[in-house]
Amino acid sequence: MEYKKEIIENTKIGEKYIRIKHPSGCTVCLYPMEKYSSAYALFGTNYGSVDTCFKTDEDEAFVTVPEGIAHYLEHKLFESDECSVFSEFAKTGANANAYTSFDRTVYLFSCTQRFEENLEILLNFVQKPYFTDENVEKERGIIGQEIDMYRDDPGWRVFFNCLQAVYYNNPIRIDIAGSSESIAKIDKELLYRCYNAFYNLNNMTLSIAGSFDTEKVLEICDKCLKPSANHKLEKIIPDEPYQVKEKSVTVKLPCAQPLFNIMYKFPQMTPKEAQTAYITYTVMLETCLGCTSSFYKNMYEQNLINESFNVGVFYCRGVFLCVVDGESKDPFIVKEKINSELIRLRTDLPNKDEFENVKKRVYGGFLYYFESVSSNATSMLNAEMLGVSVFDGVDIISRLTYEDMVEALNNLDTDNCSISVVEPTE
């Protein structure tokens, strides 16, 4: 077969990988790593919990499906009419898993032997859905228990409660697994409909890194990947007001001390804009509030925060947030002090040496990823899902200036944030 093949390379760090548009429609990313004994493979679809409204060229209008159906579908694909897929991987000695996130569903394995056999198992089972009334109903109880378990988990609740406080319309505010009410509406016909829409190979990526033979991988792809007509899948990201929906939300659950999440809301960005903002705001937050900052030391000495205190950026399709989370005896005081510090630094300005140190740490973190088989495979898949390049981050952090960070600090709307708190039950 003829392939549309390109080499994605960054000469500055001496890394490269192969990107292929397979005739089936699937994008194949290959990162051969000599001197490594293991391989890591992911087969993912650009389909997650937020994709509850969609349309193909076979639909007259947009279709709305129950919340949690992407996660439900992931569960069901591991079951065939013959045996459990996990048992097949167990025979080869591979470690297999899967996950559904907000904007993707991924099936994966890692192994040190029998790679080609494992790859065939992966590609075959994902392309052979087997849904019956009986097995769909059986899974409903299992997923219902999972929903109940996470609902009682303080760390999970504090995060999702904050998303629900931030967003009015974006389906990211809904639990990935859905609710007991929403999954009750899922049947085999809906599962097949979503499978046919989103598991079309034009919407999927195969990403492999580590020890493998490139030619043998392509032979297996030719054998296993079934050609798919591009049916022009469309997804809807609802319009979202600029302001957060609620300023605060508090619940009580069993926990040792109060947990908090603070999220700063941003307007929707393009993938390129979001990637640049992700790195810029990561550096800004670490410089101003991170564990080596004077702010962190002062708050820690006042016993307002502990080692769990964390700053970072969360983004996916249609969503961009700066996030601060941790434990505190008084989360609302922590929020006030964080906002006061960010406002103060707009005038007094952050420490330039601290900025340079954080920038070096972030850059070093990027380079470290390229030493990991799993990180390389995951990074290629993530880049394809987001429409960016694996190496863009290295270039962005290299170009980042102190002035860029200060501009980001000035652009952060400290008033447009929500705080979620989980307090201990009495």
N, C-alpha and C positions, 0 to 999 in steps of 0.2 A: 504493500500500500504506500501511497505518497502522503507525506505529512507536511503540514505547515509548521515548520520548526524554527525557533529562535533561541539564541543564547542570551540570557539575561546576566549581565556581568557588572561588577564594580571593581575596576582595576586598582582603586585606592586601597582596598582591603584584600584584594586577591581572591575574591569569591565569585562563583558563577553557578547557574543552574540552567536546565533545559526546559523550555516551555513549548508544548506541542498542542496544536488543535487537531484532535483525532477526527478522522472521517465520520465517526459515530456522532460527533457533536460535543463530546466530552473534552474538557481541557485537562491535559496531563502535564504535571510539573515533576521533574526528576532532578534530584540533588545527589549525585554519586559522591560518596565520601570514602576515599581510600584509607586503609589502615584501621577502619572500623569493622567490627565483627557483627554488628546488629543492623537491622533494617526496621523502619517505621513507615507504615502506610496508612493514609487516610482517604476515604471516599466520601465526599460531602456534597450536599445539595444546599443551594442558596435559599433555604426555607426554614423559618423558625417560628417561634410562638407569635410574633407580631403579624405574621402573614395570614390574617383571617379574612381578608377581602381581596379577591383576585379575579382575573379574566384571561382566557386564552382566545385564539381565533375561532374556537369552536363554540364559544359562549356569546349569546346576544347581549348580555349585560353582566356586570360584576356580580360575583358569587360571594356570599358571606357564610362562613362555616363556624362551628362552635369553637370557643377558646379551648386550648389544650390539645387540639387534634394533631399538631405536628409531633408533640411528645408521645401521644398515643400511637401514632404511626411508627415512630422509632421503636417502641416496645414490641409492636406486632411483627416487624420485619425480622426479628431474631427467631421467629417460629416458622418452620416450613411444614409441608405436609408429610415429611419423612422423619425429621429429627430436629433437635435443638442445634442452632448454629454454634453455640458455645461448645457443645460436645465435639463438633467437627474440628474446631480450633484446638481443643484440648488434645486431640489425637496427634496433632503436629507439634505440640509444645509451644504454641503461640499464646500470647496474652491478647485477648480481644476485648473491645469495649465500644460504647457509643454514647453520644450525648446530644441533647437538643438545647440550643441557646435561644436568645431572642431572634436572631436572624440567620441561623444555619442549623443543620442537622448533620452529624458526622459519625461515620462508622470507621473503626480503626483496629489495627493489630500491630504488635511488635514481635520480632522473632530473631533468633540467631541461627536458625536452620530451616530448611524446606520452605524458603521464601516464595518460590514460584507457586507451590501448592497452596500456600496461605493466600496469596494474591488471587488465585482463581476462586477460592472459597469466598473471599470478600466481594469480588465483583459479581459472582453468581447470585449470592443470597440477597444482595441489595436490589438486584434486578428481577427477583422472583417473589413478588408479594403473595401471601396466602392468607386471605381473610375469610372467615366463616362466621355465621351468626353465633355459633357456640364459642369460638375462641375470642371473638370480640367481647362477648359478654363476660367471659372468664377474666379478661384483662381489666375490665371496669372496676372490679373489686380490688385488684392489686394496686391500680393507680389511685383509687379512692383512698386507700390506706396511706399511700405516699403523700397525697395532698394533706391528709390529716397530720401526718408526721411533721411536715414542713411548717404547717400552720402553727404548731406548738413550739417551733424552734426559734429562740429569741434572735439569733443572728440573721435568720432568713426573714423574719417578720419585720425587724427594724429596717432592713433594706427595701423590701417591697412596699411597706407602709410609706417610706419616703418617696419612692417612685409614684405612688398613688397621690401623694400630696403635691408633687411637682407637676404632674401632667393631667390635663383635662381629657384629651382624646387619644393620645398615642397609645396603642395597645401594649406598649412596654409596661404599662401600669398593671397589667394582668399577670398573674402567676403563670410561669411557663407550663405547668401541668394543667392549668385551667382550674375549674372548681367542680365540686360534686354535681352541681346543677348542669354545667356545660358539658361534661363528659357523658352525662346521661343521654345526651342527644346524638352521640356518635354511633354510627352503625357501619357495616361493611361497605355499603354503597358510598358513603361519604369518604371513607378511608381510601377506596379505590379512586374516587374523583380527585382527591388531593394528591395521591400518589401519581396519577397520570399527569397532573398539571406540573408538579414540582420535581418529580424524579425523572423527568425528561433529561437526557444526557446533555442537552444544550444548557441546562441549568446546574450542571454538576462538575466537580473537579476531583481528579485523582492526584494525590500528592505523595511522593515517596522520597525518603532520604536514607542514606546509609550504605550498606553493603549489598549491591545487587548488580545484575547485568542489564544494561539499558536495552539492548536488542531483545533479550528474552522478555522484558517487561512489555515492549511493544508487540511482540508476538502474542502474548497473553491478552493484551488489549484488543488486538485484531480478532482473537478467538472469542472473547467473552463480551465485549461491549457491543450492544445491539444498536444499530443506527436509529437515530431518532429525528423525526421531522421537527423543525423549529416551529412551535405553535404560538410564538409571539406572546409569551407570558407577560402580563401586566399586574403590578401590585399597587395598592393604594397606601400612601402614608398620609394619615389625616392631617388637616391643617391644625396648628397648635398655637394658642395665644402666647405672647411673649412672657407674660407673668406666670408665676407659679400658681397652682390652684389653691393650696392652703399653706399657711406659714408654719404650722406645726401639727403634729399628731402624736399622741401618747397612749400606750397600752401597758397593761401589767401582765407579766409572765414569770414563771420561776427562773430566776437568774441571781447571780451573786451580787452584782451591782448594776446600776443603770447602764444601758448601751445606747449609743446615739449614732445617727447618720445625718450629715448636713450635705445637701446637694444644691449647687449653684447652676441654674438653668441657662442654657444658651439657645439661640435660634438654630434651626436646621442648617447644616453645612454640606457642601459637596464632599466626596471622599478625600480629595486632595486637601481641601481646606481643613477637614477634620484631622487628617494625619499631621499636618503642620501644627495645628492648635494643640493636639494631643501632646506632642513633644514640648512645645513652648510652655504650656500650662503645667506639665509635669515638672519641668525645671523651675518654674516660678513658684509653685507650691512647696517644693522641697527646699528651695532657697529661703523662702519667707517663713515657713511653718514646720519644715521637716525636722528630723531627729538631731541634726547638727546645728540647728538655728538657735539663736538666743531666745526666741519665743518659746520653743519647745522646752528648753532648760528652765526657764522661769515658770512655766506652767507645771512642769514636773515637780519642781521644788515646792510649789504651792499645793501639791497633791490634788490638782485639778484634772490631771491626766496620768496615764501610766504607759507601760511599754506597748499596749495595744493601739495607741494613737497612730493613725495612718492618714496620709494625704495622697491623692491620686486623681486620675482622670478616667472616666468611663464613657465610651462611645460605641455606637453601632448605627445601623441604618436609621437615619432620621432623629438621632439622639446624641447630645453632647452635654456632659455634666462634669463639673469639678466636684470632688467628693472628699469630705473629711469624716472619719469615723473612729470609734474607740469606745472606751468605758470612762465614766466620770461620776463622781458623787453629785455633780451639778452640771448637766449637759447644757442648760440654757445659758449659764455663765460662760461656759467654754465657747459657745457660739458668739456671744457678745464680744469676748476678748479676741476671737479670731477676726471678726469683722473690724474691730477697732485697730488691730495690728495691720491688716491689709490696707486700711484707709491711711494709717499713719505712715506706712512705707511709701505711699505715693508722693509724700512730701520729703520725708527723711531719706528715702531710697534704700533699697536692700544693699547688703555688703557685697562688693564686687568680687572679693576673694571667695566668699561663700558661693556665689554664682559660678565661678570658674571651677570650683571643686565639685559642685553638683553636676555641672555639664560634663566633666571628665568621668564621673561615676555613671551617668546615663550613657555616655558614649561607650564606656567599657562594658556596660551591660549588653549593649547591642552586639559588640564583638564577641562576647561570651556565648550568645545564642548560636553563633555559627560553629561552635565546637560541639553542639548537641544535636544528635540525630533527630530526636523528637521535636526539638525547637525549630529546626530547619524545615521539617515536613509541615509542622503546624503553621509556621510563618508563611510558607508558600500558599497554603490553602487560604489562610486569612487574607493575604494580599489579593488573591483572585476574587474572593467574596466581596472585598471592599473596593476593588477596581484600582489598586495601587501596586507598587513594586516592593518586593522584599527589601531592597536596598535603599529605598527612598528615605527611610528613617535615619540611616547613617549620614546621608547627605544633608538632611535637615538639621540634625544636631551639630554637624560640622560647621554649618553656616550660621547657627544661632548666635546672636550677639546680646550683650547686656541690654542694649537699647530695645531689642525685640522683647526681652523679658519684662522690662519696665512698661512697655506699651501694653503687654498682656495684663499686667497688674492693674493698669489704669482702666482697661476695658472690662474687667470683671465687675459685674453689678452685684455688690454685696447685699443689696436689698432684695434681689430676686433669688431668694433661696428658701428652702424648706428644711425643717429639722424633724426627724423622727426619733422618738425615745421609747425604749422598753424599760419600764421600771420593775423592780422585784415585787412579786406578790407578797403581801404581808402574812 
